[in-house]
Amino acid sequence: MTPAGLPDKLHLCGYVRLADRGFALPAYQVKPGANAWYTAVAVVHGDHASEIEGFELLEDVPVELFDTGIMVGRHDLWRDVFLWEGQKYAGRPSEILEALGEFRDELLAHAPLSYLDLALPAEAPDTADITEAARDFLEQKLGATRGAANFMGLVLRPGIMIELRRQANSRFSSVDKLDSLRNFVVQQSGPTLYDIEIAPKMSEMFDRAAFEELEAAVSRFAGRLGITLKMIGPKDDAGDHIGAERPATPTSIRRSRRSPRRESPNILIIAADRRSQAICRHLEPPSSIASGSGSVWEGEYRIDHRDGLKDLPEPHDGVILIVDNVGTEAKRALSAFDVIVWLAGNDALSDARSNDIYELARHRDPQTPFLIAPAPPADGPTVLMDSRSRAKHVLGQANAVIDTTLARSPFWTGQHRRSIDRRMADMIATVSILAAAIDSVRHDLNTRRGSKQPSSAALSIGERRFGYEAASELNATSLRGMQSDRRMSSRHGFEIREQGGTVVHNAALEINPLWTDFERFGEAAFLNAIGREADWPNRSLITSVPDNLLHSLDAPNLSVALNNIDGKPSLVLTAESPRLATIREAWDSGLAVARYTDTATIRATTLQRHPFGLPEEMRFPSLARLAQNQGLVTRGVDARDVMRLAETDWLDIRNASVSSSLSAQARKYRPTVSEAGNNLEIALPAAAIWDGIRNGDTVARELLRRFPELQKRGEKAGKRISDLIAAWTRPSNGMQRWIIEDGRIPVEAGMLQAEEVPAQRLFFIDGDHAVPCIILSRPFAVWAKALLPASTSWASRFQVSRTFDAFPFPLCFRIERSSDEEPPQLRFARGHERLKVLGERLSRRFMGNGRHVGAEFSDETNFRRDEMLEELDRILLREMKLPDDASDLDILEALVERNRDRL
């Protein structure tokens, strides 16, 4: 199937547009810029969760470029491309689903079928709600009868077909037999009950055991959709009901027939600083664990948060107790717990709190495992193994260290749609329960107490790809080539069903000697980021980091310099997000610097030969919110604070009433910068509707009658009332209200029309033509891009407090407040006539005739080549006392300094 001569991995560099919104066909190249395009072929046709079987040549179709930085090969998981609101998203369904989170309401309203196609393979917890929205959408568009038929044809039949293909793929090699899988009929027999009738020819292909496996697969599918399916096949004509109410698990993991309150070991987790407590907010036990030496069933464990160890649980009560402080007097309370975990952020590791933990661990029962779980900061490493740590004596008491840093390693195998903190919480809960309840794990850990060499406990969930190991910034033992004592390494396999999920995953707990070797790990992470290019030299890339750069790092031991393809030093990888001072030291040494998690910067530096762009992950000094800026920029309205309905529905309801207090509150809802004009929805403040209901307003009561979701939401307190109030104001005379798309560089912006309110994904600012001058300028672009928060998805965010309130506007602009009742406005300072002319021309150039800023440019470099923008940048850079050719680093350093000066 795969053409001869292709490398093991191909680059996802483009897509074939199938529609303006929704799924596109991913297109691959041997390397970016190659002539030929390829498309992936799935092992299970139509399955977005399938592995890739191979690649086929893609011919005679227009391919649009989209360099995603993703590389895949045979047996890797399928990758999708999804188009929405002019933006492109790529990755696994779960990653795309997370990135589209802010558009959930829009997707449910306009593209629920595509949204459902993402939710199913991503195992989204709200899949049943999305299914209901998709069915309602079809029935509203096509009528009840045709809508129900299309729901069966577009949702149920394809989903059942995928389950059939999954079951049959390993059984049949004949194309004729696989084609015969289509011989089944789906019929509706109740509101959420459907029959699947399998033709006799197809029934003959499945024996009883195979049919039972198929039932279990369809059961899981039904459970996700929130419906019930009834299969009629070779077992009998009546069949059995399979649906959401039946456990969707294999026999190896089952719910206990006994009381869920059987004797289960208790676990103590000590979270004594802010970072560890932030991780604990996400902690929840898995649903089920099955191992050869024990099992954990759903409902056996519960989470309990307490201030200290005063009120203890009963022995073997299945409690995971989280406390924020312990004293030496707590030693007598330890008998209530079978495992003790110290979840330690850098604060706790660096102060005297470790002494209390040491005393606690030293006096525990010898058969009670004591585990340390580092809680590293989001932008840096744990200090557990660092000279700054005051917890080395505690480390000597530990049976093992839970390797939480694996959660952000490129070799992480768990759910990528979960945030880093959630991944760490999952690890801590699962490893703790394994240590408490699984005999083989507990025995293994207890044999390691008192060892001179600390041990690491690393959790991996899912199948590991060939050549990838469970290595992290903390522990590199499992990397190939590392010399470790195999007698000290062990692997405990088990099966796990995560909380709220139906799919059972293979998993393993690996306990190895803890060896930190960031040089080897950094090199492996680098090769993983660039995709292990075929022409890359087959030799070590490691070289020494310059001393001046080492001195600028908090963790100099967790850094490595790497040679480029020509054998010259080019890049320094670190475990911490580099500060501006570190970036400056690197540039002065002719090097780029990036954190190992910053894949985009690593690829740009190495493959595109752009060594002196700013890294995407940086550490900023504390920025001040400037008093004069506050209130100037506001985020659009929270969808939970308003009710939205079609304009035709609003006019129909309003015109049927003589008068209503809601008439003055109605506004057109602007969902994006690019959507303006007619056919917009109407937005009404939810609080105003409920006020009207209480006061007998006929329009408000009709809204409640027609739209049951209003009743479901209930009369709840507003989420962001101040933003709602600001959005309903009108700009001062002579001023415009401008809107800015969230997280887009080049900036996408436009003008808000009269009687419009912006969606939550937009920011708005009042002012004259000073607004397009500043938001189109290079200084603002550099500032805004540098402050985008690191994310596991592509859902970047501007932040009012940092992106706007902390921005030191050049002195050619001024912020004016006409009155306390009106929002502030951004205006030109006196004496800047040329800027005023440029502002008017830029507004016409980019926002006239319905266009909007940034819509026609794919990157910042092309955007900045416009002559007017070049002149604008020259004026502003000179006002900042910078040369015309100032680097992005020069600009950022100057802006940070100005922020400090204006306190």
N, C-alpha and C positions, 0 to 999 in steps of 0.2 A: 504493500500500500504506500509506504513512504518512499519517494524517489531515491535512487541510489546516490550516495555522495553527500547527503545532508548531514550536518553536525548533530550531536546529541540534543542540543537545545536550539530553539529558534526564538527570535525577538518578536514580541507583539508590537508592531510599529504602525498599524493602521486598521481600517475597518471599511466594510462595504455598507453604506447606508441603506437600510431596508425601509425606514420611515423616518420622519423628522423627530419623532419621540418614540422611545422604547428600545428594544434590542437591535443591535447591529451585528453583522458577521465579522468576527475578529480575523485580521489578516496578518500573516507572519512573514518575516524575512530572515535570511541567513545572518545578515547584519544590517544595521540601519543604512539606508541608501542603496542597497542591492537592487538589481533589476527585477528579479523574480519575486512573486508573491505566492504564499501558500495558505491553505486553510486547514485547520485541525479536524480530525475525524474522531468522534467519540466512540468509546467501547460500547456504550449503550446509546443508541441514537435518540436524540431529543432530551437527554438527561443532563441538566446543568450541574449535577453533582458527579458526573461520570469521570473516569480517567480518560486520557487521550490515547487513542490506539495508534495514531500516526498522522501523517500530513499528506495533502494532495495539492498539486499545482492549481493555482487560482488564475484563470484566464478570462479575458474579454469582459471584465467587470471593472467599473471605476472604483479605485481604492483611495480613501482619504487618509492623510497622514495623521498619526497620533502616537508619538513616542511615549510609551507607558513605562519603560524601564523593566518590563516583565519578560522573563525568559522561561520557556517551558519545553519539555520534551515528552517522549513516550512515557506513559505511566504516571505523568503528573496530572493533577486535577485540572478539569476544564476551566478556562477563563472566558469571561463574557465582556462585551462592550455594551454600554447602555447610554443612550442619549436622552437628555432631559433639559428643557429650558435653555437650549443653546450650549450646554456644557456636556463634556464627555467623561465617562467613568469607566474604569477597567479594573478587573480583578475577579475574585471568586464572588458568587452571589451574595454571601454574607458580608463581604467588604463593601460591595456596591450598595447593598441594603442599608448599611450603617451610614454610608456617605449621603444617601438620599433621605436621611431621617427628617430633615427640616421640611421636606416637600411631601410628607406623608398625606396631609389633607388633600393636596393637589393631585397626587397620584391616585388616591382613593376615588376622587371625584371624576378624573379624566382618563386614567389608564389603570383601572383596578386589575385587569387581566394580566398585564405585564408585571404589575406589582406582585401579584400572586405567584407568577412564574419565578420571581426572585425569592419570595418568602418561603416557598416549599423547600428548595434545596438548602436554604439558609437556616431552616428549622426555626423560623421566627415564632416567638411565643404567641403572637396575635394573628397567626395564620387563619384561624377560624373566623375572626372578625373580618379579615381581608376577603375571605371566601364569600361571606355574606354580602359584603359590599359589591363584589364582582357579580353575584347573582342578581342583586337589586339593580345594578347598573344595566345589565342585559335586559331585564324585564321592563325597566323604564324606557329603554331605547326601542325595544322591539315588541313590547306587549308581553303579557304573562305567558301565553302559549309558546310563541317563538323564542322568548327569552329563556324559558325553561329548557327548550330543546337545544338552544345554543350553549347553555351552561353545561349540559351533558356532553355536547360535541366538542366544546372548546376547553373544558376543564376536566371533567370526569374521565372521558374516554382517553385523552392523551396521557393522563396520570396513570390510569390502569394499564395502558399500553406499555408505559415505562416499567412498571412493576413486572409485567409479563416478560418483557425483554431481559430484565435483570435476572429473572429466574431461569429463562430459557437459554441465555447466552452460553452458559457452561454446559448445557445439555445437548444442544443441537448445533451441528455445523452446516446443515443443509439450508440453503437459502429458501427453498420451498417450504420447509417446516417453519422457519422463522416468519415467512410471509403469512402462513396460516394462522399466526397469532391474532390476526385482525378479525378472526371469525368469532366475534362476541357482540352482544347487544346490551345497551344500557337503557333501562326504563325506570321512570319515576313511579313509585307506589305509595308515597306519602310526602309530607312537606320536606322532610330531610331524610327520607328513606328511598333507596334506589336498588333495583335488581340488576344483577349482571348475569345474563344468560350466555353460557358458553356452548358453541356448536359441537355436535357429536365428534366431528373430525378433530377438533381441537382438544376435546376432552380425552381422546385416546392417547394424546401425547403426554399426559400427566398421570402417574400412578398416585396412589393414596398419599404417600409421604410427600411427593412433589406438590400435590394439591394443597396439603396442609401448610407447606412452606409458602405457597402462593397466597393462601388465606391470611397468614400472618403478615405478609408484605402489604396486602391490600388493607388489612386492619390498620396498620400504621398510617397509610395514606388517608384512610377515612378519619382516623383520629385527628390528624392535623387539620383536616377540612371542617371538622365538627359535624360530620354527617354519619349516617349508618348505611352500610352496603350489605346486600344479601346475595351471595354467590350461589348459582345453580350449576352444578357440574357433575363430575363422575361419582361424588359421594352419594348424593341422592337428589331428587328433584326439589325437595323442600329447602335444602341448604341450611346454613347456620347464619344467624345474624353476626356480623362483624362490624364494629363501629367504634366510636370514641369511648364507649363505656368499657370496652374490653382491654385488658392490659396489653400494650403493644411492645412486649418484650420476649426474647427467647427464653427457653427453659433454664438457661444457665443463670439468669437473674430473675428472680421472682419475688413477689411480695410474701412476706411471712404469713403462714397460716396461724401462727401464734399471735398473741397480743403484741402490738408494736412496743409495748413497755417492758419487753423482756430485759434481762440484766445486760446492760451495755456499758462498757467502760466510760468513765468521765474523763474529760480533757480540760486542762487549764491553759489558757492563752493569756500571757501577760503583755499588754500593749501600753507601754508607759510614756510614750511621747506622741506628738501630734501626727507625725508621719505614719506611725504604726496604727494609730486610731483611725486615720483616713482609710487605710487598707481594710481594717476590720469592719467598716461600714458595709463592705461588699461580701462579707464572709457568710457562706451558707453551705451546708453539707450536701454532697451529691445524693441523688435519689437512691441508688443501689450500687453495691460493689460485690463482685463475686470472685473468689479466689479458691485455689485448691485447699487452703488451710483455714478457710473461714469466709463468712459473708456478712454483709451489712444490708439491711432492708430499709425500704422507704419508711420514714417516720420514726426511726430508732433514735435519731439525734435531734436535739433542738438547741438553738443558740440562746444564751442568756448573758446580758451585760450587767455588771455590777461594779460599784466603786472599789470594793476590796474583798477580802476573804472573810468577812464577818458571818454572812449567811451562806452556809455550804450546802451543796446538793447532797442527797442521799447517795451512798455508795452504789456504783453500777446503775446510775439513773439515766444514762445516755445524754448527759449535758455537756455542751461545749461552753464553758464559762469563760467570758472575756472580762478581765479586770484591768484597771489602769494603774494600780499601785499595789505593792506588797511590801511588807516589812519583815524583819527577821523573826518577829513574833508569829509569822504565818507558817513557820516550819511545822507546827503541830497540825496544820490543816491539810498538809500534803497527802495524807493517807486517803483522802476522798477522791484522789485523781490517779489515773493510770498512765497518763502522759502529760508532761509539762512542756509548753512551748513558750519561748521568749521571742516575741516579735519586736525587733529592736531597730529603730531608726538611728541615724547618725548622732542625734542628740543623746539618746540613752547610751550609745556605745562610747561616748566621749566624756561622760561625767561620772559622778560617784554612784549613780543608780546601779551600776554593774556590781558594786560590792554587795548590795542586798540580794541580787540575783545569784551571785556566787555562793553566798551562805545558804540560800534556799536550795540550790542545786546540790550542794555538798551534803546536805542532811536529808535528801530524798531517799526513798527506798531503793536499794540497788537494782531492783527489777523494774523500776519506773523510768522509761526513756525520757531524757531531757534533750530537747531539740532547740536550736537557735534558728530563727527565720529572719534574715536581714530585711529591713524595710528601707531600701535605698531611696534617695530623693529622685524626683522625676528627671532632673537634669544632671545627675552625677552618680558615682558608684557608692557602694557601702564602704565604710571605713573599717569593717570587721577585721580584715586581714592587713590593715594599714598601720603604720607606726603611730598614727593619731589615736588609735583605739585604746581605750583603757579596759577592754574586756578580754584581754588575752587569757587571764586566769579563768574567766568563765568558759572560754572556748575549750579549755582543758577538761571541763566537767561534762561537755556535751557529747551525747552519743552520735550526733550528726548535725550538720548544717543543712537546712532546707534551702536548696538553690533557687531562691525567688528571682534572681537576675536572669534565669533562663526565660522568664516571661517576655523579655524584650530582646532576646537573642535572635539573630536571623534563622537559627535552627529550631526555633519553637515549633512544635507540631500540633498544638491545640487549636481552639477556636480563634481565628484571627479577628473576628468581629467584636470580641470582648476587649475592653480597655485593659491597659497594662495592670492597673490596680486590681481589676476583677480577676485577671489571670493569676496574680500573686495570691489573692484571697482563695481562689480555687485550689491552688497548690497546697497552701497551708492547711486548709480544711481536709483535703483528701489524704495528704501524707500523715497528718495527725490521726485520722481515723484508721488508716492502715497500721500505724504504729500501735494503736490501742486495741484494735479488734482482730487483726490478722496475725495468727501465731507465728508464722515463719518470719514476718517482717519484724515483729517484736523481739524474737530471739536473735535475729541478725543484728539489730541495733544494740542489744544488750551485750553482745560479745565485743563490741567496739568501745565500750566505756573504758576510759583510762589509757587509750591508745595515744602514743606520742604524735601520730599523724592524724589530724582531724579527718572526718569523713563527710562526704557530701551526699545528700539525698535528692535526686533529680527525678521529676515526674514528667513522663511523656505520654500524651494521649493521641491515639490515631496511629496510622501506619507511617513509619519513617521512610523517607525516600532514600534510595540507594546512594551511599556516599555522604549522607548527612548524619551528624552525630549530635548528641545532647550536650554541646559545649556552650560555655557562657563566659562572660567577663570574669566571673568568680572562680570557675573551675574548668580547666581545659583537659582533664584526664581522659575524656572519651574521644578526643581528637585522634585521628590516625597518626601513628608515629610517636605518640607519647609513650614513654616507657614507664609503666606502672606495674605494681605487683598484682597479677591477676588473682592471686589468692585472696586479696583484699577487696575484690570487686564482685558484686552480686547483682542479680536482676530478678525482680519479683513481678511476674506477669499477672494481670487480672483483667476483668471486664468492668466497665463503669457506665452507668446511665446518669447523665447530669441532671441537675434540678430543673424541672419543667420540660425536659426533653423526652423523646420516645426512642431515640436511636441508641443502641448499645455500641460502645467503642472498645476496641482493644487498647490496653494501657500497660505501662510498666513503671515500676519504681526501681531506679538504678542507684545503688549505694557504692560509691567509689572513694578512694583516697582523694582528699581535696588538695589540688595543686593549682594555684593561680599562675597562669603563663599567658599574659595578655599579648605578648609578641606573636605566639603561635595562633592564638585565638583571633587577633586582629588581622593577621594574614589570611586566615580561613574566611573571616567575615568579608574581607575585601574581595577575595576571589568569588565568593558567593554573590556579592553585589554586582560585579561586572559580568557575571555569567560564565566565568571560566572560559574566556575566549580561546578559540583553538590555536591562535598564533601567539599566545602568551608564553613567555619562556618557562621551561620546566625546571626551575631552580628557585631557591629561596629568594624572596623579595626584601627580606628584613635588613635594615641598616640602622645606624644610630641616630637618635633624635638630638638636634643641637642643644647645647647646654642652656642658652638663653631662652629657648622655648620651654625646656623642662622646668625652669625656674618660675615660669608664668602659670604652671598647672597646679591644681590642688592635689592631684594624684599622679605625679610624674611616673611612678612605676607602672601605671596602667596606660601606657602610650607606646606607640611603635611607629617608626618611620619606614616607608616602603619605597622601593625603586620603581620607576616606570618601565615601560616595555623596552626602552633603550638602556636600562641599567643605571639610570641616574636618579638620585633622591628626588621625589616629587610630592609626596603626600605623607602627612602625619595623622594617624588615627588615634583617637583618645576614647576613654570611657566616660568622659564628662563633656557636656556642651561647652565649646570654647568661649571664653570671654573675648571682648574686643581687644584687650591687651595681648592675648594669646594669638589672635588672628594677625595682629600687627607684627608680632615677633616672627610669626611664620612667613609672612609676606616679605619682611626684611631679609629673611634667610632664603628667599626664592622658593618657598614651599607653600602648599595649600594645607589646611588643617580641617578635619571634620570628625565628628563623633561617629563611632562605628555603626550606629543606627541610622545615620543620615545617608541613606542609599542614593538619593537624587544627587547630592553634592559629590559623592564618591564617583558616580557614573559620569557626571558632567566634567569633573576634574580629569578623569582617566580616559574616557572614551571620546569625549568631545573636545578635549584639550583646552578647557577653560579653567586654568588653575587659580585665577584671581577673582572669582566671583565670591560673594559672601556665602558662607554655609547656611543651609536652611535651619539648622538647629544651633542656636546661640544662647549664651547666658548674658543677660543684661544686668547692669546695676539697678538698684531700686530707683524707679522713676516716680517723680512727683506728679500728682494730678494738679495742674495749674488752675488756680481759683478762677482766673478770667475765662478759662475755656469751658468750665462746667455748665452744662445745660445747652451748649451750642449744638451738639450733635446728639440725636436721640435715635434709639432703635425703633423700628416699626412695631405695630401692634401685635401683641401675643394673640394667636388664634383662639386661645381659651377665653379671652376677654371679650370676644365679639361673636356675633352670629352672622353667618354669610348665607346669602340666598341669591338666586338668579334675579336679575333686574325685572324680568317679566313677571315673576311671582310677586315681587315687592309692589310693583305698580298695580297688579290685580288686587292685592290685599288692601293697599292704601286707598285706591280709588273707590273701594266698596264702603269706605267709612267717611263720614262727614268731616271729622277732624281727629287728629291724633298727636300726642306729644312726641311721637317717634318720627314724625315727618321732618322735624328740624334736626334730628340726630342721624339721619341716613346719609351715608357717604359711599362713593364708589371705591371698591377695594382694588388697589394696584398690587398685583402679585409679584411682578418683576419689573426691572427697569425697562425691558423691551416691550412689555405689553401695556399699551395705553389706548385710550379712545373708547369706542363702543364695545358692547357685549361684556362689560365687566360686571362682576358680582357686586351686590350691595352689602355693606357691612353696617351692623347696628351694635352699639354697646350692650352686652348681655345684661349689665346692671340696669340700664334704662328700660329694657324689655320687662324685667322682673318688677321694676317700679311701676310700669304701666299695668302689668297684670294685677298687682295689689290695688291699684287705683281704678280698676275697671275699664281700662283703655281697650276698646274693641279690637284695634289692630294688634296690640300685644297678645290678647287672648286668642286671636285667630292664628297668630304665629305659633303659639303653643299648641294649638289644635292640629295645625298642618305639619308641624315639624316635631315628631316625637323625640328626636335627639336632644332638643332643648330641655325636655322633661328629664331625659336620662342624665344630662349634665348637672341638672339641679341648680339651685340658687347658691352658688359657691362664691367665696370671696375672690376678687380679681387677682390675677397673677402679677401684672405690672401696670398698676393703675396710673402711675405718673406718666408712663409712656403713652397710655391711652388718652389721657387728658391733653398731653402735648400734641398728639396727632390730630385731635379734633379742633385745635386752634387754627387760626389763619395767619399767614405772614403779615408783617407790617406793610403799610402802603409803600409801593415802589420796590418791594422785595419779592424775590421768587423763593419757592421751596424746592430744593434740589434733593435728589435721592441717589444713594450710592449702594451698589450691590455688595453684599457681604463677602469678603474674602477674595475678591477678584483683582488680580494684577495681570495686565494693565487694568486700571480702574474702569469699571462700567458704571456710568452715571447718566442721569437725565433730569428733566424737570417734572415735578408733580403738578398735575393739572388741578384747576379749581374743583373743590368738593371731592377730592380723592384722599384716601388714607393709605399709607404704605404697609405692606406685609412685614412680618417679623424678619425676613431675610434681608430687608432693606434698612438703611440708615437715612435720616433726613436732616437737613441743615438749611436754615434761612439765610438769605444774603443777596448781594448784588453779584456782578460778574466776577467778583473776587473768588467766589466758590469754585467755578471751573478752573480758574488760574491755579489755585492751590491743589485741588485734587488731581489735576492733570500734570502737576510738576514732578520732576525727578526727585527732589527732596522728600516729598510725601510718599512717592512710590517706594523709595528705599526704606523709609521708616516703617510704612505699613507692612511691607513684605517681611522685614526683619522681625516684626512683632507677631507674625502669624504663629499661633501655638502649634507645637509638634503634635501630630495626631496619627492614629493607626488607620485613618481613612483619609479621603480627599476632602472632607468637609471642613475647610479652613474657616477661621472666624476672625473678623475684626473685633476689637473690644473697645467699648466706649471709654473705659478708664485709662487704657494705655494708648490705643491707636489714635484717639482724638483728644481726650482730656490732657494727656501728657505731651502732646505735640507742641513744640515751641514755634508758633507761627512767625515767619519772617516779619520784620518791622514795617514792611510795606503793606501789611494788613492790620486791621483793628477789629476788635469785637465790641459791639455796641448793644446796650440794653435800653430800649425805648421806655419800658415800664416793667413792673414786676409781673404783670399779667401776660406779657408777650414774651415769646422765646427770644434769646439773644440772636444777633445777626452778624455775619462776617462781611466786612466792607473793606474797600481800599482805604489806606491812609492817604492823607492829603499829599499832593505833589507827585503822584505816580500816574501821570496821564497816559504814558505808553502802555502800562499794564492794563489800564481801563480799556484801551483800544484792543489789546490782545484778548482780553476777557470776552469782549463782545464778538470778536471774530472767531475765537475758539468755540463759543457757544453756537454760533451759526454753523461753523465747520463740522462740529461733531454731533450737535443735537437738533439740527434743522431737519425738516421733512421726515420726522419720526425716527431719525437715527439716534443712536446713543453711543456714548464714549466707550471705546474698547471693543465694540462689536465686530469691527473689521480687521482686528489685529490678533495674531496668534501668540505673540510674545512681546515683551517689553522693549526689546531692541528695535524691532521694526516700528513699533509705536512711536518711539522717541525720534525717529528720523524725519518726522514732519517739521517743516521749516519754522512754523509758528511755535511749536514746542521747543525747538532748539533755542529760539530767541528767548522764550519764557525761562528756560533753564539758565541761560547766561545771566539774565537779570537777577534771578533769585540766588544763584551761586555767588555772584559778586556782592550781593547784600550780605551774604554769610561769610564774606572775605575768603572765598575759595576760588581756585582757578577754574577756567571753563572745562578743563579735562580732569577735574577731581574724580577720584575713584569712589565707588559706593562706600568703601570703608572710610574714606575721608569725610564724606557727607554724614555718615552715621555717627562717627566720633564727634563731629561738630554739633549735631543735633542733641546728642546726649549731654554734651557740655552745656549747651544753651538751656536744656531742661533744668540742670542743676543751678545755673546762674539766675533763673527766674523765680526761684523759691522765695 
